[in-house]
Every structure is written in C-alpha cells, then in structure tokens.
Amino acid sequence: MLATKRILLIIGGGIAAYKSLDLIRRLKERGASVRVIMTAAAQHFVTPLAAGALSHERVFTELFDREAEHDIGHIRLSREADLIIVAPATADLMAKMAHGLADDLASAVLLASDKPVLVAPAMNPLMWSHAATRRNAAQLAADGVAFIGPNAGAMAERGEDGPGRMAEPMEIVEAAERLLAASGPLKGRHVLVTSGPTHEPIDPVRYIANRSSGKQGHAIAAAAARAGAQVTLVSGPVNLPDPAGVDVRHVESARDMLAAVEAALPADAAIFAAAVADWRAASEAGEKLKKDGNAIPPLMLTENPDILATVAHLSNRRPRLVVGFAAETQNVVAYAQAKRARKGCDWIVANDVSQHSGIAGGVMGGDSNAVHLITAEGVEHWPEASKAAVAEKLIARVAASLGPLGAAE
Ligand SMILES: Cc1cc2nc3c(=O)[nH]c(=O)nc-3n(C[C@H](O)[C@H](O)[C@H](O)COP(=O)(O)O)c2cc1C
C-alpha cells in the first residue's frame, strides 16, 4: 500500500523524536520514499544527519533556505508528497496547525498544503489534557486531520503516567496505509483485474501456455489498491508475489478464470490484462500420454470461453468500465480497434509483443511497456514506460472515468 508513496515526515521537538528514526526505516521498508523536515526543537533530540542517513535524502530545516527557496521549497515539499506525517506532534505544533501559524518551515509547509495529514501526538499527559490542547485537537479533527494515538503509559519523565506516549512506529505505518487508501481516488470502488497466462491441460503433466508473466496485470492491481480500491485479482500461474492489500484468487485454466471472474462480480471496473488461451485441448487425457513408438498423438483444440466478451455483454452485472488488453504482433492499433468493437468493451490497451525474446527482454516478461489506449474517442499512444508507471497512468484514467462516488450510485 505504501510502495511508491511519497511521505513527508515532520519531526517535532519531543523526546519521542528518536522513535521517528525507526518510523523512517519502517516506511522505507514498505517501499515509500521519505522526506524529512525537522523543527529547530527537534534537532535538540535527534540530528538531521541521522534522519538523512536513514531517509537517503537531504533533511529540510530552514524556511529561509537559499538552496531550496529559489523554487519555493516549502510549497514544493508539500506538492511532492502524497501524505504528511507529523511525528512526534508536539503541543506547540498542534497549536500552530490549529491556528494557521506559519513561522517556521514545518508549520509553513503544513499551511501551504492540501495533502492528507496524519499526526502522532506525543507529550506530557498534563499538556495533552490541557484545555488548550483539547481545543486544538478538536479543531484539527474538524479540519480533517487524522490522528494516531497518543497511547497511555509511562512517560519519559520519572513517575509520570497517562495518555501522551507517541504511537509505536508500526501503528503509525498502519494508520498511514489506512489513510492513503481512504483518501485515494478509487475509495469505495471495487476493481477486478485478471493477470498472467492460463494453463490449458493436455494430460496430467502437460499443458498449453503462453509467455505472459503477469507483471503488467499485477502492477495494475497494486496501483488500484494504492488508489484506495477494493481489488480482486484473478491470477493465472505466475512467479510473482501477491500484491499487498489485494484479494488474490489463483486459477489455472481459462474456464477457472471465467468462473472466478463471475464470482467476483459486481465490480465498478474490470481490467482484463490476463493472456487467456484462446484454445484448449479438445479432450484432456486422464493419464499421461505415452510415447510408445506408435503414431504421434494429434492435438485437437477447442475454443475457450471469451472472458472479456462475456463480461462486456452481461446485461445486469456488467461493470461500468470494461477494459481489455490486446497483444498483437502486427497492425497493432487496427486489430485492437476491431477487437474493441467486437468484444463490446469500453477500452482496449494494446501492446506490440512482436519483440519478445522469451527470457528477459520484450514486452512479455519484460519490465517496460509501450501501449496504445483505444477508447470510443480515439487512440492515445503512450510512450514506453515501466509497467508500474503504465499501471499508475491507467488507474488514474480509470478513476477519472468512474468519477467521484456519487450519492445516486
Ligand atoms: C527535554 C524536553 C522534552 C520535551 N518533550 C516534549 C514532548 O514530548 N511533547 C511536547 O509537545 N513538547 C515537548 N517539549 C517542549 C517542546 O520541545 C517545545 O514546546 C518546543 O518549542 C516545540 O517546538 P516544535 O513544536 O517546533 O518542535 C520538550 C522539551 C524538553 C526540553
């Protein structure tokens, strides 16, 4: 869920700042990039050097920074973030946020931002229960700021006990994941994705397959989950881990895949990225076929169900947006346009798979893809990009097409 997310971590001047160093590590372990701002007070507790070494990025401390300000650094820091985490959030920082003060880098960035904000308060229980902090916390919650903690327990101050301990780094990570999913453009949507090849049995040990790796379909499922969708991924046999935060149904054959797809409906959008075998063996031998010196057995084929066309032609449970993939080796766009009309789907993502090497290069099995998006409006040629980037772009288009969750739905 946090993979590829850009987190801006603001460290305030509290004793819990040491836990924020661990938080940086936990966020990075999950694939997030982390930029750190430290208040002047925070630097009495932990050093920018430590935060920079862990985040692998320059740490920002000054509002009036000659290097950063030529391109309005404090605005850019917010713009280039998906989520701002304030940890520890001091009583002072919360007061500034609640009142819109902006006299240092941390508070100026928070004011010049429209990004989701998660605060992890940490302070003495008397500070936390003070009427001023109560008012500020209520104001921040009303402003849409999310809170994690504080937890109750022993304080750093000797003998002090009560609510005010900063939430543990993993609790903050999980809250960040929830918040990102809840604020994504596909929040409340169910997206169904198919991925990988299918295996069509000939006998108990042999099957017909294709070169699909599942990388593109899995990247699409992961991107949809990051955008906040509930995602069902129906995957053929692949050598890929299940994407985080995705409900994965593993299948083998085209017929299994169709059954799993039908069971997963209804969905708001269905993206059929799997390379489903067009044909299967007309009859599957119950025992292994033997090479016993006789004639070579003929392989008779029969047609598989067409999952894309089946779902696109459903009368009552058709997803609002049905997207197919076309892998072609020639006349890519023309074939894909014809396929869009024939299958009754809304969009076709077409790619040229004529370059395959079968091992590392090419589209099938490779890590990058140059696709054409074919819609009712026309054809868009997307430049070659990583499959992850193609997935992000496609999911952004899906979200724009579905629009915000409406009251009428
Ligand atoms: C040893 C020490 C520990 C402190 N711990 C906290 C704390 O946990 N929470 C808090 O809100 N303030 C704490 N303070 C007070 C803040 O550091 C002080 O209010 C500071 O101005 C906060 O600045 P900032 O909000 O810009 O980081 C502590 C101060 C000292 C000297």
The ligand as an ORCA input file, in Angstrom:
! r2SCAN-3c Opt
* xyz 0 1
  C      13.516     17.523     27.405
  C      12.308     18.083     26.728
  C      11.328     17.238     26.295
  C      10.195     17.726     25.645
  N       9.224     16.862     25.223
  C       8.117     17.346     24.651
  C       7.105     16.462     24.213
  O       7.215     15.251     24.324
  N       5.996     16.983     23.644
  C       5.833     18.321     23.512
  O       4.784     18.724     22.998
  N       6.788     19.172     23.894
  C       7.920     18.729     24.456
  N       8.884     19.610     24.863
  C       8.698     21.047     24.616
  C       8.989     21.383     23.164
  O      10.284     20.984     22.810
  C       8.790     22.882     22.935
  O       7.441     23.211     23.135
  C       9.243     23.312     21.553
  O       9.027     24.695     21.417
  C       8.470     22.575     20.461
  O       8.901     23.038     19.207
  P       8.319     22.449     17.871
  O       6.859     22.282     18.060
  O       8.651     23.488     16.843
  O       9.042     21.198     17.606
  C      10.042     19.123     25.472
  C      11.048     19.977     25.904
  C      12.174     19.479     26.535
  C      13.220     20.432     26.985
*
